[in-house]
Amino acid sequence: MPLDLKSNREPIDHTEQQYQDVLQDLQGNILKSHGREESVHIFLTFPDPRREPQKTTALRQLIAQLATQDITSAKKQLDDADAWRENKIDGGVFVHFSLSSSGYEKLGFSKETQPKGANLQNRQEATPQELKDDYAQVFQLGMKRRQYALLDPAFSAWEPAYQRDIDALIIIAGDKLSDVKNKESEITTKLRGIATVASVEGGTKIRRQFNNQKEDAVVEHFGFTDGIGDPRFTKQDLKREEGEAAKRLFSAPPNLVLVPDPLGTPNVSFGSFLIFRKLEQNVQAFKKAELELSKKLGVSRELAGAMAVGRFEDGTPLVLQGNDGSTNLNDFDYSRDPVGLKCPFQAHLRKTNPRQESVRAGGPFARSEQQELGHRIARRGVTYGGPLSDFSNLDRLPTGGVGLLFMCYQSDIWEQFEFIQRFWSNAPRFLEPGMSQARNVQNNNYDRTGLDAVSGQNLSDQSDPVIQEVPQPPENWLKERDQQTVKADVKFANFVKLKGGEYFFSPSISFLKNLPNLPQNFPTPPAEEPVPSKTYVVRQGDDLSKISERAYNDGSIFTLIYNANRNVIGPNPSSLLPGQILYIPILPTNTSPIPGEEYIVLPGDYLFLIAERAYGDGNLFRVIYEANRDVIGPDPTVLLPGQRIRIPLRP
């Protein structure tokens, strides 16, 4: 019986007969984590089908064989989980398979036929004239082309393995490392000669004993309990959540992670978009900042860390109590802490899962509970790089080489993972001051939230094109619970660095089994041109003036493109390299310079004219020049279109 994503608005009972066909065709790990202790993640690059068509044929056949013999269905995984819970029966090795957009194309499926994001909010895509919220089907673009929005490091700074095309990801997991390695060897041997292993990442759960938890807790390398706040997609899993708030906040409909597989069986085949990001953690810098913050505030190191994360190391939510030891880890929201005097707004937990705090009719963020809950993701990460560090000697803690293989499933990458990263974690004004203004009050404790203290990202001189602001680390912290915040000059941010990643789709098993029988299409891609609101790949012979001419019919606006891509291009705007990915911004519409705000120089602008429009007195042009001497240079008569200058308040 088909699964209706529109009418199924709550978790499903996975034992009901009506869902068995769907669960048999759906891959595991999507509705529920595979739960194994050990895992490897094999990243594949496929051959060029135009040069080596015989390899593509063999590859299709091998993938079909994997789907038939190895890939674990959601039904098997859920049944195995029940058997483990009831009788401790090991479900064995788990296998999962995902394709990137380039992987689909190399197997003969054009972008037009690939899976599409659900777009549950019915957003409009950006146009060269109007950015709006710049919604896009980002799976087809891939992670490298989303650098400008996510504020990721330029992909040229990623680990070499991830700078090439990553076409597929195979996840192998088990409770015994020997079983995992045996299956890895078996599969990679079959792949030899028909696909290239670009990288293999090993993941191991690391555990830590806490007095408030019955079993050793899964933690990440900063030492905090991890993986306890994910949506529940089956009634059986939701039933195990304790408390009214937990059941309300963790109840999740299937359409949060599932979309129809357009290449599978109609009404039965579903899949999910999978994000992979290798995140390196600077444990030493985090723990030293934690200690520095504790000294500046006069609080314990444990409390300083909890303010950054939103939980104590044992998982106790800071909003519930000012010390660790709680056994109530999920049954809470922030309704009793509206001004952030129990848990700071910049705490990672609060930023990335506001628990309906951002909901306000007519407010700046979510307009309904359904809208906010629609941004949730199903996290499936695992640590890499070795065991948990000994935190007793800060100077010996690792500065790199350890971290998180971050993975999450969703039905729309833009609406879920990207939204959380861009408009919550990176956004310096989420949640404050926007929420207080929506309540018609002023919160004097927070001028703004600042970056998520753990996962927020920023790049100097680069702002998200929608929020138009360069995020800065948070400044407002708590000395005492329920007391006024204070400024603490501690740069508590940027302890996590992206080393590489990609966007994938985990298709239905029936599609994978049927691959050898499906038609192939390898159209010649059209020559790409620079289009405002889109990304563009630099070609041989390009320079910024030529790109500007083709994008805007005006080569003089090249500075606008440079300023939007300074972190990709580097300090010299003349140093373009073929293959660099540039974001082409839309032309600015702020033709009226406003005192106290930023202004983008337009063609034909000069300082006297700007001062006339800003102050009604062109003779004040030197006020603007002195505030922007480092941008304009030694000659106040030379302005370049696209330069960003600050218009000071009238003297």
C-alpha positions in Angstrom: 0.0 0.0 0.0 1.4 3.5 -0.9 2.6 5.9 1.7 0.9 9.3 1.3 3.4 12.0 2.4 0.7 14.6 2.4 -1.8 12.9 4.7 0.7 11.1 7.0 1.3 13.9 9.5 2.7 11.8 12.3 5.1 9.0 12.9 4.2 5.6 11.4 3.8 2.2 13.1 6.5 0.3 11.3 4.8 -3.0 12.1 1.6 -2.2 10.2 1.1 -4.3 7.0 0.3 -1.2 4.9 3.9 0.1 5.2 5.8 -3.1 4.6 6.3 -2.6 0.8 7.5 0.9 1.4 9.9 -0.1 4.1 11.2 -3.0 2.1 12.1 -0.6 -0.7 13.5 2.2 1.5 17.1 2.1 2.7 18.0 1.9 6.3 19.5 4.7 8.5 17.0 7.2 7.2 14.1 6.7 9.6 16.3 5.5 12.4 20.1 5.5 12.9 21.8 2.2 12.1 23.2 2.3 15.7 26.4 0.3 15.1 29.6 1.1 16.9 32.0 1.0 14.0 31.7 2.3 10.4 33.6 3.1 7.2 32.5 5.6 4.6 33.7 4.9 1.1 33.7 7.8 -1.4 33.7 6.9 -5.0 34.5 8.7 -8.3 32.9 7.1 -11.4 34.5 6.9 -14.8 33.6 9.3 -17.6 30.8 7.4 -19.5 31.7 9.0 -22.8 35.2 7.7 -22.7 34.7 4.4 -21.0 31.1 3.3 -21.6 31.9 -0.3 -20.8 32.8 0.6 -17.3 29.6 2.5 -16.8 27.7 -0.6 -17.9 29.7 -2.8 -15.4 29.1 -0.2 -12.7 25.4 -0.2 -13.1 25.4 -4.0 -12.9 27.6 -3.9 -9.7 25.3 -1.4 -8.0 22.3 -3.6 -8.8 24.2 -6.5 -7.3 24.9 -4.5 -4.1 21.3 -3.6 -3.8 20.3 -7.3 -4.1 22.9 -8.8 -1.8 24.1 -6.2 0.6 22.1 -3.0 1.0 20.0 -2.9 4.2 16.4 -2.0 3.9 14.5 0.1 6.5 12.3 -2.9 7.2 15.3 -5.2 8.0 16.9 -2.5 10.1 13.7 -1.8 12.1 13.0 -5.5 12.6 16.7 -6.0 13.6 16.4 -3.2 16.1 13.3 -4.8 17.7 15.2 -8.2 17.9 18.2 -6.5 19.6 16.0 -4.7 22.1 14.0 -7.9 23.0 16.6 -10.6 22.7 20.0 -9.0 22.0 20.2 -10.5 18.6 22.9 -8.8 16.5 21.5 -7.5 13.2 24.9 -8.0 11.4 26.6 -5.7 9.0 24.7 -2.7 7.7 25.2 -1.3 4.2 23.9 2.0 2.6 24.4 3.5 -0.8 23.9 7.2 -1.9 24.6 9.1 -5.2 25.6 12.7 -5.7 24.1 14.7 -8.6 27.3 14.1 -10.6 27.0 10.4 -9.8 23.5 10.3 -11.3 24.8 12.1 -14.4 27.6 9.6 -14.9 25.2 6.8 -14.7 23.1 8.4 -17.4 20.4 10.4 -15.5 20.3 14.2 -16.3 19.6 16.8 -13.7 16.1 17.1 -15.0 15.3 13.5 -14.1 17.0 13.5 -10.7 15.2 13.7 -7.3 13.9 17.2 -6.3 13.6 18.8 -2.9 10.1 18.8 -1.4 9.9 22.6 -1.1 7.2 22.3 1.6 7.1 26.1 2.1 6.4 26.7 -1.6 9.3 29.2 -1.9 10.2 31.0 -5.1 13.7 30.6 -6.7 16.0 33.6 -6.9 16.1 35.5 -10.2 18.8 37.9 -11.6 16.5 40.8 -10.5 15.4 39.7 -7.1 17.2 37.5 -4.6 14.3 37.0 -2.1 15.5 34.1 0.1 17.3 32.6 -2.9 15.6 29.2 -2.7 17.1 26.6 -5.1 17.3 22.9 -5.8 20.7 22.7 -4.3 21.2 18.9 -4.7 21.9 19.5 -8.4 24.4 22.2 -7.6 26.4 20.2 -5.1 28.1 21.5 -1.9 31.1 23.1 -3.6 28.8 25.6 -5.3 27.2 26.6 -2.0 30.3 28.1 -0.4 29.1 31.7 -0.8 25.9 30.9 1.1 27.1 28.6 3.8 30.3 30.6 4.4 32.3 27.5 3.9 36.1 27.6 3.2 36.7 27.7 -0.5 36.8 24.2 -1.9 40.4 24.7 -3.0 41.2 24.6 0.8 39.4 21.3 1.3 41.3 18.0 1.6 42.4 16.9 -1.9 40.2 13.8 -1.9 37.1 16.0 -1.7 38.2 18.6 -4.3 37.5 16.1 -7.1 34.0 14.7 -8.1 32.5 12.6 -5.4 29.9 10.5 -7.2 28.8 8.0 -4.5 29.0 7.2 -0.9 28.8 3.6 0.6 28.3 3.4 4.3 29.3 0.0 6.0 28.7 -0.3 9.7 28.7 -3.1 12.4 29.5 -3.6 16.0 32.7 -5.5 15.2 35.4 -3.6 13.3 36.6 -6.9 11.7 33.2 -7.5 10.2 33.1 -3.9 8.8 36.6 -4.2 7.3 35.8 -7.6 5.7 32.7 -6.2 4.0 34.8 -3.1 2.9 37.4 -5.3 1.4 34.7 -7.4 -0.4 33.0 -4.4 -1.9 36.1 -2.4 -2.9 37.5 -5.6 -4.6 34.4 -5.7 -6.7 34.7 -2.0 -7.6 38.3 -2.3 -8.7 38.7 -1.3 -12.3 35.3 0.2 -12.7 35.3 3.0 -10.1 37.9 4.9 -8.1 37.9 5.0 -4.3 38.5 8.7 -3.7 38.6 8.4 0.1 37.7 6.1 3.0 36.7 7.6 6.3 36.5 5.5 9.4 34.1 6.3 12.2 33.9 5.0 15.7 31.5 5.9 18.4 33.3 7.2 21.5 31.7 6.8 24.8 31.9 8.4 28.2 30.5 7.4 31.6 28.2 9.9 33.4 26.4 9.3 36.6 23.0 10.5 35.3 22.9 7.9 32.4 22.4 4.2 32.7 24.8 3.3 29.9 28.0 5.0 28.8 26.9 8.0 26.6 28.0 8.6 23.0 30.0 11.8 23.0 31.9 14.0 20.5 35.5 15.2 20.8 34.7 18.3 22.9 33.4 15.8 25.5 29.6 16.5 25.3 26.8 13.9 25.0 25.7 13.7 21.4 22.9 12.3 19.3 20.1 12.5 21.8 17.8 15.1 20.1 16.7 13.7 16.8 13.1 13.5 15.4 11.3 10.2 15.8 9.7 8.8 12.7 8.1 5.7 14.1 5.5 5.5 16.9 7.6 2.9 18.7 10.6 5.3 19.0 8.4 8.3 19.9 6.8 6.2 22.7 10.2 5.9 24.4 10.4 9.7 24.7 9.4 10.8 28.2 7.4 14.0 28.8 4.8 16.0 27.0 7.3 18.5 25.5 9.6 15.8 24.2 6.7 13.9 22.5 5.4 17.2 20.9 8.8 18.3 19.7 10.2 15.0 18.5 7.1 13.7 16.7 8.0 13.8 13.0 6.0 13.0 9.9 7.7 11.0 7.1 7.8 14.0 4.7 10.5 15.6 6.9 13.0 13.1 5.5 11.3 11.3 2.5 10.6 12.3 -1.0 9.3 10.1 -3.9 12.1 8.5 -5.9 11.3 9.6 -9.5 13.3 6.6 -10.8 11.7 3.9 -8.6 8.3 2.3 -8.3 5.5 4.9 -8.2 3.8 5.4 -4.8 6.1 2.8 -3.2 9.7 4.1 -3.7 11.1 6.8 -1.6 14.5 8.2 -0.8 16.2 11.0 1.2 18.8 13.7 0.7 22.0 12.9 2.7 24.5 15.6 3.7 28.1 14.6 4.4 30.6 17.0 5.9 33.9 16.1 7.4 34.2 18.6 10.3 37.6 18.9 12.1 37.5 19.9 15.7 40.1 22.0 17.4 39.7 20.5 20.8 42.5 22.5 22.4 41.2 25.9 21.3 37.7 25.0 22.4 38.8 23.9 25.9 41.1 26.9 26.3 38.3 29.3 25.3 36.0 27.5 27.7 38.5 28.0 30.5 39.1 31.7 29.5 35.4 32.4 29.5 35.0 30.8 32.9 37.7 33.0 34.3 36.3 36.2 32.7 32.8 35.4 34.1 33.9 33.9 37.4 32.0 30.7 36.8 33.0 27.0 36.6 34.6 25.7 33.4 31.7 23.2 33.2 29.2 26.1 33.2 31.1 28.1 30.6 31.1 25.1 28.3 27.4 24.5 28.9 26.6 28.1 28.0 28.3 27.5 24.6 26.7 24.2 23.9 23.3 24.6 25.7 23.9 21.3 27.6 26.3 20.2 30.3 28.7 17.5 29.2 26.4 14.8 30.6 23.5 16.1 28.5 21.7 18.1 31.2 19.9 21.1 29.4 21.2 24.4 30.8 17.7 25.9 30.5 16.4 23.4 33.1 19.1 23.8 35.8 22.4 25.5 36.4 24.3 22.3 37.2 24.7 18.9 35.6 23.1 15.6 36.8 19.6 15.7 35.3 18.1 12.6 33.9 15.5 14.6 31.9 17.5 15.3 28.7 14.8 16.0 26.1 11.6 17.1 27.8 12.0 20.9 27.6 11.6 24.1 25.6 12.6 27.7 26.1 9.2 29.2 27.0 10.3 29.9 30.5 13.5 31.6 29.4 12.3 34.2 26.8 15.1 36.7 27.4 18.0 34.2 27.6 19.0 34.4 31.2 19.2 30.7 31.8 20.6 29.6 28.5 22.3 32.1 26.2 20.7 32.6 22.8 24.1 31.7 21.1 24.2 28.2 22.7 24.5 25.6 19.9 21.5 23.7 21.1 19.3 26.7 21.2 20.5 28.1 17.8 20.1 24.8 15.9 16.9 23.6 17.5 14.9 26.5 19.0 12.0 24.2 20.0 9.3 26.5 18.6 10.9 29.6 20.2 11.2 31.4 16.9 7.4 31.0 16.1 5.5 34.3 16.1 2.7 35.3 13.8 4.1 38.2 11.8 7.5 37.9 13.4 10.9 37.8 11.7 11.4 34.1 11.7 8.9 31.2 11.7 5.2 32.1 11.3 3.9 28.8 12.5 4.9 25.8 14.6 4.8 23.6 11.4 7.1 26.0 9.6 9.8 25.9 12.3 9.5 22.1 12.8 9.9 21.7 9.1 13.5 22.8 9.3 14.5 19.8 11.5 17.1 17.3 10.2 17.7 13.7 11.1 21.4 13.7 12.3 23.5 10.6 11.8 27.0 11.7 12.6 29.9 9.7 14.0 33.3 10.7 15.4 36.6 10.1 13.7 40.3 10.4 14.6 40.7 8.3 17.7 39.5 8.1 21.4 38.3 10.9 23.6 41.1 13.1 24.9 42.3 13.5 28.4 41.1 17.0 29.3 43.4 17.4 32.3 46.3 18.9 30.3 45.0 21.5 27.8 48.3 21.9 26.1 48.3 18.3 25.0 44.8 18.4 23.5 44.6 18.0 19.7 44.3 21.0 17.5 43.2 18.9 14.5 43.0 15.4 13.1 39.9 14.6 15.1 36.3 15.5 14.6 32.9 14.6 13.3 31.8 12.9 10.1 28.6 14.9 10.1 25.6 13.3 8.2 22.0 14.2 8.2 18.9 13.2 6.2 16.1 15.5 5.0 13.5 16.0 2.3 14.9 19.4 1.2 18.5 20.4 1.6 17.9 24.2 1.3 15.0 24.1 3.7 16.6 22.0 6.3 20.4 21.7 6.6 21.2 24.9 4.7 18.5 26.8 6.5 19.7 25.8 9.9 23.4 26.6 9.0 22.7 29.9 7.3 19.7 31.5 8.9 20.1 30.1 12.5 23.6 29.0 13.2 25.5 31.6 11.2 22.9 34.4 11.5 24.0 37.0 14.1 20.5 38.2 14.7 18.8 34.9 15.3 17.2 34.8 17.9 17.9 38.3 19.2 17.1 41.1 18.7 14.4 39.9 16.3 12.3 38.0 18.8 12.1 40.8 21.3 11.1 43.3 18.7 8.4 40.8 17.6 7.1 40.8 21.1 7.2 44.6 21.2 9.8 44.6 24.0 13.4 45.5 24.3 15.9 42.9 25.6 18.8 44.9 27.0 20.7 41.7 27.7 21.5 41.0 24.0 22.4 43.5 21.3 22.5 40.5 19.0 23.0 36.8 19.4 26.1 36.4 17.3 27.4 33.2 15.8 26.4 29.8 17.1 29.2 29.3 19.6 30.0 25.8 18.3 28.9 25.3 14.7 28.6 28.9 13.4 30.8 29.8 10.5 32.1 33.2 9.2 34.7 34.4 6.7 36.2 37.9 6.9 34.6 40.4 4.6 32.0 37.8 3.3 28.4 37.9 4.3 25.5 35.6 3.4 23.9 37.4 0.4 20.5 37.2 2.1 21.3 38.4 5.6 23.9 40.9 4.3 26.0 40.8 7.4 29.4 39.3 8.4 28.7 37.1 11.5 30.8 37.9 14.6 31.4 35.7 17.7 28.9 36.3 20.6 29.7 38.8 23.3 26.8 38.5 25.8 27.3 35.9 28.5 25.8 35.1 31.9 27.7 35.5 35.2 24.7 34.3 37.2 21.4 32.5 36.4 18.5 34.9 35.9 20.8 38.0 36.2 21.8 40.5 33.6 24.4 39.5 30.9 27.8 41.0 30.7 30.3 41.5 27.8 33.1 39.0 27.8 36.0 39.6 25.4 36.4 35.9 24.4 36.3 34.9 20.8 34.2 31.8 21.4 33.7 30.6 17.8 35.3 28.8 14.8 36.5 25.7 16.6 35.1 23.5 13.8 36.5 23.5 10.3 35.0 22.0 7.1 37.5 19.6 5.4 35.2 18.5 2.6 31.9 17.1 1.8 29.1 16.6 -0.7 25.3 16.4 -1.1 23.9 12.9 -1.8 20.6 11.2 -2.4 19.8 7.8 -0.9 17.6 6.2 -3.6 15.1 3.4 -3.3 16.4 -0.1 -3.4 14.2 -1.0 -6.4 15.8 1.8 -8.5 19.2 0.5 -7.6 18.2 -3.1 -8.5 16.8 -2.0 -11.8 19.7 0.1 -12.9 21.0 -2.2 -15.7 17.6 -2.0 -17.4 17.0 1.8 -17.2 17.8 4.0 -20.3 20.9 6.2 -20.3 21.1 9.8 -21.4 24.3 11.7 -21.7 23.5 15.1 -23.1 26.2 17.6 -23.9 26.0 20.3 -21.2 25.5 23.9 -22.5 28.3 26.4 -22.1 27.8 28.0 -18.7 27.5 31.8 -18.6 27.6 34.1 -15.5 24.1 34.9 -14.3 23.3 37.2 -11.3 22.0 35.2 -8.3 23.8 32.0 -9.5 27.3 30.6 -9.3 29.7 30.4 -12.2 32.8 28.3 -12.8 35.7 30.3 -14.1 36.9 29.3 -17.6 40.4 29.7 -19.2 40.9 33.3 -20.3 38.3 34.8 -17.9 39.0 37.9 -15.9 36.6 39.7 -13.6 35.9 42.5 -16.1 34.9 40.0 -18.8 32.7 38.1 -16.4 31.1 41.3 -15.3 30.5 42.3 -18.9 28.7 39.1 -19.6 26.7 39.1 -16.4 25.7 42.8 -16.3 26.6 44.1 -19.7 29.0 46.4 -17.8 32.6 45.4 -17.2 33.2 48.2 -14.8 31.2 46.5 -12.0 33.8 43.8 -11.6 34.5 44.9 -8.0 31.0 43.8 -7.0 31.9 40.3 -8.0 35.3 40.5 -6.4 33.9 41.6 -3.0 31.4 38.8 -3.0 34.2 36.2 -3.6 37.2 37.7 -1.9 37.7 34.5 0.2 37.7 32.4 -3.0 39.9 34.6 -5.2 42.3 35.9 -2.6 43.9 39.4 -2.1 44.6 39.9 -5.9 41.4 40.4 -8.0 43.4 39.7 -11.1 44.3 36.2 -9.9 41.5 34.1 -11.3 42.0 30.3 -11.8 40.0 28.1 -14.1 37.7 25.9 -12.0 37.1 28.5 -9.3 33.5 28.8 -8.3 32.2 32.4 -8.1 28.9 33.7 -6.8 27.5 36.4 -9.1 25.5 38.8 -7.0 22.5 40.7 -8.2 22.9 44.4 -8.8 22.3 46.5 -5.7 19.0 48.3 -5.3 20.1 50.6 -2.5 20.6 53.8 -4.6 20.0 55.9 -1.5 23.0 55.9 0.9 21.7 55.9 4.5 23.8 57.2 7.4 24.8 54.4 9.7 24.5 51.8 7.1 26.6 50.2 4.4 26.3 51.4 0.8 27.5 49.7 -2.5 29.1 52.1 -4.9 27.2 52.2 -8.3 28.6 53.1 -11.7 28.9 56.9 -12.0 29.1 57.5 -8.2 31.5 59.9 -6.6 31.8 61.0 -3.0 30.3 64.4 -3.4 27.2 63.0 -5.0 26.9 60.2 -2.3 27.3 62.8 0.5 24.6 65.0 -1.2 22.2 62.0 -1.2 23.1 60.9 2.3 23.3 64.2 4.1 21.8 66.8 1.8 25.3 68.4 1.7 27.9 67.2 -0.8 30.6 69.2 1.0 30.5 66.5 3.7 32.1 64.0 1.3 35.3 63.9 3.4 33.4 62.5 6.4 32.6 59.5 4.2 36.2 59.3 2.8 37.8 59.4 6.3 35.5 56.5 7.4 36.5 54.4 4.3 40.1 55.4 3.5 41.2 51.8 3.8 38.7 50.8 1.1 38.9 53.8 -1.2 42.6 54.3 -1.1 44.7 57.5 -1.1 42.7 59.3 -3.8 39.1 60.3 -2.7 38.1 61.0 -6.3 38.6 57.3 -7.3 35.6 55.1 -6.6 35.1 51.6 -8.0 31.6 50.3 -8.7 30.9 47.5 -6.3 33.0 48.8 -3.4 31.3 48.5 0.0 31.6 51.7 2.0 30.1 52.7 5.3 28.1 55.9 5.5 28.8 57.4 9.0 26.2 59.2 11.0 26.0 62.9 10.2 28.6 64.8 12.2 
